[in-house]
Structure formats: structure tokens, C-alpha cells
């Protein structure tokens, strides 16, 4: 579970930086603390609600996909 949170946080951080949005601006726009954004990006947040995560992803134009555990990623299969 920790690896998943780290991966999600890293994707959020990369997209935020790509869009040249500061943590401060993002936190103000979303009504969250900057420290929460920072902890989510670092994958060390103690708890993050799904609604909060969806708001962040929507803000950055990202989404989460659900698939059966252990199933190969469709994107990798298509590349073979």
C-alpha cells in the first residue's frame, strides 16, 4: 500500500511541476493545507480521503484506474 501511495504522489508532483503550479497555489485553489499536498506528493500522508484525492487528480487532469490485482497493465500489453 505504501508503494502505491508513493507512486500516486510522485505522479501528482510531476504533473503539478509540469504545469508550473506551486504547492501553495494548488493548496489555496483546493482549500487544503500546503503540508497535506506535500505529504501526499511524498507518499507519507497518514490518511487521505478518496474525495480529497479525486479533487487533486481532477485539478491536475489526472485519473485513477481500477483493475484486478496482479493483472498486467493494458498499456504494457499493447506495447508488446
N, CA, C and O atoms as CSV, one atom per row, in Angstrom:
chain,resi,resn,atom,element,x,y,z
A,1,UNK,N,N,0.824,-1.199,0.000
A,1,UNK,CA,C,0.000,0.000,0.000
A,1,UNK,C,C,0.868,1.262,0.000
A,1,UNK,O,O,0.537,2.246,-0.662
A,2,UNK,N,N,1.981,1.229,0.747
A,2,UNK,CA,C,2.842,2.407,0.811
A,2,UNK,C,C,3.435,2.741,-0.552
A,2,UNK,O,O,3.553,3.911,-0.915
A,3,UNK,N,N,3.808,1.707,-1.306
A,3,UNK,CA,C,4.372,1.926,-2.632
A,3,UNK,C,C,3.344,2.578,-3.542
A,3,UNK,O,O,3.684,3.456,-4.335
A,4,UNK,N,N,2.093,2.156,-3.433
A,4,UNK,CA,C,1.040,2.738,-4.256
A,4,UNK,C,C,0.876,4.218,-3.930
A,4,UNK,O,O,0.781,5.041,-4.840
A,5,UNK,N,N,0.840,4.569,-2.641
A,5,UNK,CA,C,0.715,5.975,-2.254
A,5,UNK,C,C,1.906,6.777,-2.752
A,5,UNK,O,O,1.749,7.916,-3.194
A,6,UNK,N,N,3.104,6.186,-2.682
A,6,UNK,CA,C,4.296,6.871,-3.175
A,6,UNK,C,C,4.184,7.114,-4.677
A,6,UNK,O,O,4.485,8.209,-5.152
A,7,UNK,N,N,3.751,6.098,-5.427
A,7,UNK,CA,C,3.624,6.223,-6.883
A,7,UNK,C,C,2.591,7.286,-7.259
A,7,UNK,O,O,2.825,8.097,-8.155
A,8,UNK,N,N,1.455,7.276,-6.575
A,8,UNK,CA,C,0.416,8.274,-6.848
A,8,UNK,C,C,0.948,9.668,-6.533
A,8,UNK,O,O,0.769,10.603,-7.313
A,9,UNK,N,N,1.599,9.792,-5.391
A,9,UNK,CA,C,2.164,11.083,-5.000
A,9,UNK,C,C,3.192,11.598,-5.995
A,9,UNK,O,O,3.232,12.789,-6.307
A,10,UNK,N,N,4.020,10.690,-6.487
A,10,UNK,CA,C,5.037,11.078,-7.464
A,10,UNK,C,C,4.393,11.564,-8.765
A,10,UNK,O,O,4.851,12.541,-9.358
A,11,UNK,N,N,3.336,10.885,-9.205
A,11,UNK,CA,C,2.623,11.315,-10.413
A,11,UNK,C,C,1.998,12.694,-10.210
A,11,UNK,O,O,2.042,13.539,-11.104
A,12,UNK,N,N,1.425,12.913,-9.044
A,12,UNK,CA,C,0.834,14.217,-8.730
A,12,UNK,C,C,1.900,15.295,-8.758
A,12,UNK,O,O,1.705,16.352,-9.358
A,13,UNK,N,N,3.039,15.031,-8.103
A,13,UNK,CA,C,4.130,16.012,-8.059
A,13,UNK,C,C,4.647,16.332,-9.465
A,13,UNK,O,O,4.839,17.498,-9.810
A,14,UNK,N,N,4.871,15.297,-10.269
A,14,UNK,CA,C,5.391,15.510,-11.628
A,14,UNK,C,C,4.428,16.353,-12.466
A,14,UNK,O,O,4.852,17.268,-13.172
A,15,UNK,N,N,3.140,16.045,-12.387
A,15,UNK,CA,C,2.158,16.792,-13.178
A,15,UNK,C,C,2.031,18.226,-12.691
A,15,UNK,O,O,1.911,19.154,-13.491
A,16,UNK,N,N,2.058,18.406,-11.365
A,16,UNK,CA,C,1.980,19.767,-10.809
A,16,UNK,C,C,3.167,20.595,-11.283
A,16,UNK,O,O,3.000,21.744,-11.690
A,17,UNK,N,N,4.359,20.020,-11.234
A,17,UNK,CA,C,5.554,20.745,-11.678
A,17,UNK,C,C,5.519,20.986,-13.188
A,17,UNK,O,O,5.918,22.050,-13.662
A,18,UNK,N,N,5.042,19.996,-13.936
A,18,UNK,CA,C,4.922,20.150,-15.390
A,18,UNK,C,C,4.020,21.336,-15.739
A,18,UNK,O,O,4.280,22.072,-16.691
A,19,UNK,N,N,2.972,21.505,-14.959
A,19,UNK,CA,C,2.028,22.604,-15.175
A,19,UNK,C,C,2.489,23.910,-14.520
A,19,UNK,O,O,1.814,24.935,-14.608
A,20,UNK,N,N,3.658,23.850,-13.858
A,20,UNK,CA,C,4.244,25.026,-13.205
A,20,UNK,C,C,3.302,25.629,-12.151
A,20,UNK,O,O,3.119,26.844,-12.071
A,21,UNK,N,N,2.719,24.739,-11.355
A,21,UNK,CA,C,1.826,25.143,-10.267
A,21,UNK,C,C,2.561,24.887,-8.964
A,21,UNK,O,O,3.069,23.787,-8.742
A,22,UNK,N,N,2.623,25.883,-8.108
A,22,UNK,CA,C,3.275,25.695,-6.813
A,22,UNK,C,C,2.346,24.932,-5.869
A,22,UNK,O,O,1.129,24.914,-6.053
A,23,UNK,N,N,2.941,24.307,-4.863
A,23,UNK,CA,C,2.129,23.647,-3.843
A,23,UNK,C,C,1.227,24.665,-3.156
A,23,UNK,O,O,0.082,24.364,-2.819
A,24,UNK,N,N,1.743,25.860,-2.952
A,24,UNK,CA,C,0.970,26.915,-2.292
A,24,UNK,C,C,-0.277,27.272,-3.102
A,24,UNK,O,O,-1.370,27.371,-2.545
A,25,UNK,N,N,-0.115,27.466,-4.419
A,25,UNK,CA,C,-1.261,27.808,-5.273
A,25,UNK,C,C,-2.270,26.665,-5.291
A,25,UNK,O,O,-3.475,26.878,-5.156
A,26,UNK,N,N,-1.766,25.468,-5.459
A,26,UNK,CA,C,-2.651,24.312,-5.508
A,26,UNK,C,C,-3.416,24.159,-4.199
A,26,UNK,O,O,-4.616,23.885,-4.209
A,27,UNK,N,N,-2.743,24.332,-3.096
A,27,UNK,CA,C,-3.416,24.197,-1.803
A,27,UNK,C,C,-4.495,25.261,-1.615
A,27,UNK,O,O,-5.567,24.975,-1.082
A,28,UNK,N,N,-4.212,26.482,-2.052
A,28,UNK,CA,C,-5.210,27.551,-1.953
A,28,UNK,C,C,-6.396,27.279,-2.877
A,28,UNK,O,O,-7.549,27.436,-2.476
A,29,UNK,N,N,-6.112,26.873,-4.105
A,29,UNK,CA,C,-7.179,26.591,-5.065
A,29,UNK,C,C,-8.095,25.463,-4.591
A,29,UNK,O,O,-9.298,25.481,-4.854
A,30,UNK,N,N,-7.518,24.478,-3.887
A,30,UNK,CA,C,-8.281,23.316,-3.453
A,30,UNK,C,C,-8.771,23.417,-2.008
A,30,UNK,O,O,-9.521,22.560,-1.539
A,31,UNK,N,N,-8.345,24.463,-1.312
A,31,UNK,CA,C,-8.756,24.623,0.081
A,31,UNK,C,C,-8.145,23.589,1.009
A,31,UNK,O,O,-8.774,23.157,1.975
A,32,UNK,N,N,-6.916,23.195,0.710
A,32,UNK,CA,C,-6.177,22.229,1.531
A,32,UNK,C,C,-4.910,22.901,2.034
A,32,UNK,O,O,-4.481,23.924,1.500
A,33,UNK,N,N,-4.322,22.318,3.059
A,33,UNK,CA,C,-3.058,22.876,3.533
A,33,UNK,C,C,-1.924,22.476,2.594
A,33,UNK,O,O,-1.976,21.430,1.947
A,34,UNK,N,N,-0.901,23.325,2.529
A,34,UNK,CA,C,0.262,23.013,1.707
A,34,UNK,C,C,0.963,21.773,2.244
A,34,UNK,O,O,1.499,20.980,1.470
A,35,UNK,N,N,0.962,21.598,3.561
A,35,UNK,CA,C,1.624,20.423,4.135
A,35,UNK,C,C,0.909,19.131,3.724
A,35,UNK,O,O,1.562,18.104,3.545
A,36,UNK,N,N,-0.406,19.164,3.574
A,36,UNK,CA,C,-1.139,17.986,3.100
A,36,UNK,C,C,-0.723,17.649,1.677
A,36,UNK,O,O,-0.463,16.489,1.357
A,37,UNK,N,N,-0.659,18.668,0.820
A,37,UNK,CA,C,-0.218,18.450,-0.572
A,37,UNK,C,C,1.193,17.860,-0.576
A,37,UNK,O,O,1.466,16.907,-1.305
A,38,UNK,N,N,2.079,18.421,0.230
A,38,UNK,CA,C,3.455,17.950,0.310
A,38,UNK,C,C,3.524,16.500,0.769
A,38,UNK,O,O,4.274,15.707,0.200
A,39,UNK,N,N,2.756,16.147,1.787
A,39,UNK,CA,C,2.760,14.776,2.297
A,39,UNK,C,C,2.189,13.798,1.278
A,39,UNK,O,O,2.683,12.678,1.150
A,40,UNK,N,N,1.161,14.207,0.557
A,40,UNK,CA,C,0.593,13.344,-0.483
A,40,UNK,C,C,1.624,13.109,-1.577
A,40,UNK,O,O,1.810,11.977,-2.023
A,41,UNK,N,N,2.293,14.168,-2.011
A,41,UNK,CA,C,3.309,14.032,-3.053
A,41,UNK,C,C,4.473,13.149,-2.616
A,41,UNK,O,O,5.053,12.432,-3.430
A,42,UNK,N,N,4.811,13.203,-1.335
A,42,UNK,CA,C,5.918,12.401,-0.811
A,42,UNK,C,C,5.493,10.969,-0.483
A,42,UNK,O,O,6.338,10.120,-0.197
A,43,UNK,N,N,4.179,10.700,-0.525
A,43,UNK,CA,C,3.678,9.379,-0.203
A,43,UNK,C,C,3.726,9.054,1.276
A,43,UNK,O,O,3.723,7.885,1.662
A,44,UNK,N,N,3.771,10.092,2.107
A,44,UNK,CA,C,3.877,9.878,3.552
A,44,UNK,C,C,2.654,10.374,4.312
A,44,UNK,O,O,2.670,10.412,5.543
A,45,UNK,N,N,1.617,10.746,3.617
A,45,UNK,CA,C,0.412,11.239,4.272
A,45,UNK,C,C,-0.161,10.119,5.144
A,45,UNK,O,O,-0.229,8.964,4.725
A,46,UNK,N,N,-0.569,10.478,6.355
A,46,UNK,CA,C,-1.108,9.481,7.275
A,46,UNK,C,C,-2.428,8.910,6.761
A,46,UNK,O,O,-2.628,7.695,6.754
A,47,UNK,N,N,-3.312,9.781,6.336
A,47,UNK,CA,C,-4.589,9.366,5.762
A,47,UNK,C,C,-5.002,10.387,4.720
A,47,UNK,O,O,-4.842,11.592,4.916
A,48,UNK,N,N,-5.527,9.903,3.626
A,48,UNK,CA,C,-6.067,10.808,2.616
A,48,UNK,C,C,-7.396,10.224,2.165
A,48,UNK,O,O,-7.476,9.069,1.749
A,49,UNK,N,N,-8.428,11.037,2.254
A,49,UNK,CA,C,-9.744,10.590,1.814
A,49,UNK,C,C,-9.795,10.506,0.302
A,49,UNK,O,O,-9.119,11.261,-0.397
A,50,UNK,N,N,-10.599,9.588,-0.195
A,50,UNK,CA,C,-10.717,9.406,-1.645
A,50,UNK,C,C,-11.261,10.657,-2.320
A,50,UNK,O,O,-10.865,10.975,-3.441
A,51,UNK,N,N,-12.161,11.366,-1.656
A,51,UNK,CA,C,-12.706,12.594,-2.253
A,51,UNK,C,C,-11.633,13.661,-2.401
A,51,UNK,O,O,-11.590,14.384,-3.397
A,52,UNK,N,N,-10.773,13.748,-1.405
A,52,UNK,CA,C,-9.676,14.714,-1.470
A,52,UNK,C,C,-8.718,14.345,-2.600
A,52,UNK,O,O,-8.277,15.208,-3.359
A,53,UNK,N,N,-8.403,13.067,-2.702
A,53,UNK,CA,C,-7.510,12.598,-3.758
A,53,UNK,C,C,-8.118,12.854,-5.135
A,53,UNK,O,O,-7.421,13.293,-6.050
A,54,UNK,N,N,-9.401,12.584,-5.283
A,54,UNK,CA,C,-10.074,12.817,-6.569
A,54,UNK,C,C,-10.059,14.302,-6.919
A,54,UNK,O,O,-9.875,14.654,-8.084
A,55,UNK,N,N,-10.250,15.178,-5.933
A,55,UNK,CA,C,-10.187,16.630,-6.197
A,55,UNK,C,C,-8.812,17.031,-6.714
A,55,UNK,O,O,-8.705,17.825,-7.648
A,56,UNK,N,N,-7.766,16.486,-6.112
A,56,UNK,CA,C,-6.397,16.797,-6.551
A,56,UNK,C,C,-6.181,16.290,-7.968
A,56,UNK,O,O,-5.685,17.023,-8.824
A,57,UNK,N,N,-6.550,15.042,-8.217
A,57,UNK,CA,C,-6.356,14.467,-9.552
A,57,UNK,C,C,-7.149,15.227,-10.605
A,57,UNK,O,O,-6.633,15.497,-11.690
A,58,UNK,N,N,-8.389,15.575,-10.302
A,58,UNK,CA,C,-9.221,16.330,-11.231
A,58,UNK,C,C,-8.597,17.694,-11.521
A,58,UNK,O,O,-8.581,18.141,-12.668
A,59,UNK,N,N,-8.092,18.341,-10.500
A,59,UNK,CA,C,-7.438,19.651,-10.638
A,59,UNK,C,C,-6.278,19.577,-11.632
A,59,UNK,O,O,-6.045,20.513,-12.397
A,60,UNK,N,N,-5.556,18.458,-11.614
A,60,UNK,CA,C,-4.391,18.293,-12.481
A,60,UNK,C,C,-4.703,17.549,-13.783
A,60,UNK,O,O,-3.810,17.322,-14.599
A,61,UNK,N,N,-5.963,17.175,-13.975
A,61,UNK,CA,C,-6.331,16.454,-15.199
A,61,UNK,C,C,-5.849,15.012,-15.199
A,61,UNK,O,O,-5.567,14.452,-16.259
A,62,UNK,N,N,-5.753,14.404,-14.016
A,62,UNK,CA,C,-5.321,13.015,-13.887
A,62,UNK,C,C,-6.497,12.159,-13.423
A,62,UNK,O,O,-7.521,12.684,-12.987
A,63,UNK,N,N,-6.344,10.846,-13.519
A,63,UNK,CA,C,-7.373,9.938,-13.040
A,63,UNK,C,C,-6.727,8.671,-12.505
A,63,UNK,O,O,-5.578,8.363,-12.822
A,64,UNK,N,N,-7.476,7.943,-11.692
A,64,UNK,CA,C,-7.051,6.647,-11.175
A,64,UNK,C,C,-7.879,5.585,-11.880
A,64,UNK,O,O,-9.084,5.749,-12.069
A,65,UNK,N,N,-7.232,4.509,-12.263
A,65,UNK,CA,C,-7.935,3.396,-12.897
A,65,UNK,C,C,-7.887,2.202,-11.960
A,65,UNK,O,O,-6.876,1.956,-11.301
A,66,UNK,N,N,-8.971,1.473,-11.908
A,66,UNK,CA,C,-9.067,0.293,-11.060
A,66,UNK,C,C,-8.998,-0.932,-11.955
A,66,UNK,O,O,-9.636,-0.985,-13.006
A,67,UNK,N,N,-8.214,-1.918,-11.525
A,67,UNK,CA,C,-8.089,-3.168,-12.269
A,67,UNK,C,C,-7.879,-4.289,-11.264
A,67,UNK,O,O,-7.503,-4.024,-10.122
A,68,UNK,N,N,-8.112,-5.532,-11.660
A,68,UNK,CA,C,-7.882,-6.646,-10.745
A,68,UNK,C,C,-6.410,-6.686,-10.309
A,68,UNK,O,O,-5.508,-6.447,-11.112
A,69,UNK,N,N,-6.191,-6.985,-9.053
A,69,UNK,CA,C,-4.820,-7.085,-8.533
A,69,UNK,C,C,-4.058,-8.157,-9.301
A,69,UNK,O,O,-4.588,-9.231,-9.584
A,70,UNK,N,N,-2.828,-7.857,-9.629
A,70,UNK,CA,C,-1.976,-8.805,-10.328
A,70,UNK,C,C,-2.177,-8.849,-11.828
A,70,UNK,O,O,-1.407,-9.500,-12.533
A,71,UNK,N,N,-3.194,-8.170,-12.328
A,71,UNK,CA,C,-3.435,-8.171,-13.775
A,71,UNK,C,C,-2.378,-7.308,-14.463
A,71,UNK,O,O,-2.033,-6.237,-13.964
A,72,UNK,N,N,-1.863,-7.766,-15.605
A,72,UNK,CA,C,-0.881,-6.945,-16.309
A,72,UNK,C,C,-1.523,-5.651,-16.796
A,72,UNK,O,O,-2.704,-5.613,-17.141
A,73,UNK,N,N,-0.727,-4.608,-16.814
A,73,UNK,CA,C,-1.231,-3.323,-17.289
A,73,UNK,C,C,-1.514,-3.392,-18.782
A,73,UNK,O,O,-0.674,-3.845,-19.561
A,74,UNK,N,N,-2.696,-2.944,-19.177
A,74,UNK,CA,C,-3.109,-2.950,-20.571
A,74,UNK,C,C,-2.107,-2.176,-21.428
A,74,UNK,O,O,-1.788,-2.583,-22.545
A,75,UNK,N,N,-1.617,-1.062,-20.896
A,75,UNK,CA,C,-0.689,-0.225,-21.650
A,75,UNK,C,C,0.598,-0.989,-21.973
A,75,UNK,O,O,1.174,-0.800,-23.045
A,76,UNK,N,N,1.056,-1.857,-21.047
A,76,UNK,CA,C,2.257,-2.636,-21.297
A,76,UNK,C,C,2.007,-3.732,-22.322
A,76,UNK,O,O,2.853,-4.002,-23.175
A,77,UNK,N,N,0.829,-4.369,-22.233
A,77,UNK,CA,C,0.487,-5.415,-23.209
A,77,UNK,C,C,0.417,-4.851,-24.605
A,77,UNK,O,O,0.869,-5.491,-25.555
A,78,UNK,N,N,-0.142,-3.664,-24.749
A,78,UNK,CA,C,-0.293,-3.047,-26.074
A,78,UNK,C,C,1.048,-2.693,-26.679
A,78,UNK,O,O,1.186,-2.645,-27.901
A,79,UNK,N,N,2.047,-2.441,-25.829
A,79,UNK,CA,C,3.374,-2.075,-26.319
A,79,UNK,C,C,4.195,-3.274,-26.785
A,79,UNK,O,O,5.244,-3.108,-27.407
A,80,UNK,N,N,3.714,-4.485,-26.484
A,80,UNK,CA,C,4.480,-5.684,-26.858
A,80,UNK,C,C,4.174,-6.147,-28.247
A,80,UNK,O,O,4.738,-7.141,-28.704
